[in-house]
Amino acid sequence: MRFFTLILVFCFTLVALSLYLLSSLNKEIVLIDLLFKEIQLSLGNALLSFFILGFLITLILELINSFRTKDN
């Protein structure tokens, strides 16, 4: 269990460092069009927000799938 905890901490640190570098190094402004509204974000923040949104959607769908298959 200790080895897996070490790997988990290492992976979390690696992801946090890469997200920080991604958001700090990309200062270009991009326009994100949401039907009737345009949002100006830096490229790093836009990539970070879409990454987190995709992660949350995947997590929710996996939880729904695991609860549905556990009932069968």
N, C-alpha and C positions, 0 to 999 in steps of 0.2 A: 504494500500500500504506500509505503514511503517513496518508492521510485516513481509511482504514478503521480503522486502529489508534486514531486519535483518537476516532472514533465509538464504537468498542468500549469504550474507557476511559470515555467520557462515559456510555454506557448502563450500564456496571457501577457507576459512581458514583451514577447516578440510582437504580438498583435498590437499592443498599446504603443510600442515604439514606432511601428510602421504606420499606424494611424496618425500619430503626432507628426511624423515626417511628411506624410501625405497632406495633411492639412496645413502645415507650415511652409512647405516648399511651393505649393501651387497657389499663387496669389492672383492668377488671372480671373477676371470677372466673366461669368457666363450667365445667360438668361435662361431661366427655366420657365416654360409656358405651362400653366395649369388651367386649361380651358379659358377662363375669363380673366386670369390674373397672371402677370409676369413677375418673377422673383429674381433679383440679382444676388448671386452667391459667388463666392470664390470657388474655383475649380476643386480645390481640396475639400472644402466643406460640402460641396455637392456630391462628390464621390463618397465621402464619409457617410453622409445622410442616406444615400441610396444603398450603401453597403449594410448599414444598420437596419434599414427598412426591409431589405431582402432577407437578412438574417432572422428578423422577427417573424416575417411571413412564413419562412421555412420552418421555424420552431413551432409556430401555431399549427401549421398543417401536419407536422410530424406528431404533435401531441394528439390532434384529432384522430389521426390514423392509428396511433397506438391504443387509444381508448376504444376505438371502434373494433379493432382486431382482438382486444382483450375480452370483449363481450362474447365473441364466438367461441 
